[in-house]
């Protein structure tokens, strides 16, 4: 499967959708409204195989305007963190593509545990190429800007602008370039919470 396919979904997505559908008949009005809203958002969910793993991305808004914003979440987050921003961008004529990084959100977990910058960037580049994005903007937060910077380095002027939130950037040199991915992976996977 090389293109998006609405029929093939991850188990995580199917389980989450089933939970929300069961809440539609629940006792609380707020819970029913939340479930209805999330089910509505799922209508724009797409799935695509990138580097051997099934990935989820949310694709909404006008598709033919040429104005596209790629949304990249942080570590241990998912695409849904963007849902308010997606609504505003769509209302202002922007197509939004919010990816779930491998192991995050509704994307499949990596059985080999490859949750590192290079693997995430490779998936991101594969998505951009598969969707045929020629010119686009990027918004990213937390760990997402690390990936966005590598994507911009790869695509150059095809990236029209970038906006980063909740992000600290340190000067990079060859030693930091070698050590940083290992430190980040150890900190998040070893000390904090393992993805998935």
Secondary structure, DSSP 8 states (H G I E B T S, - for coil): --S--SS---HHHHHHHHHHHHHTTSS-HHHHHHHHHHHHHHTTEEEEEETTEEEEEEEES-SSSS-EEEEE--TT--GGGGHHHHHHHHHTT-EEEEE--TTSTTS---TT---SHHHHHHHHHHHHHHHT--SEEEEEETTHHHHHHHHHHHHGGGEEEEEEES-------HHHHHHHHHHHHIIIIIIS----
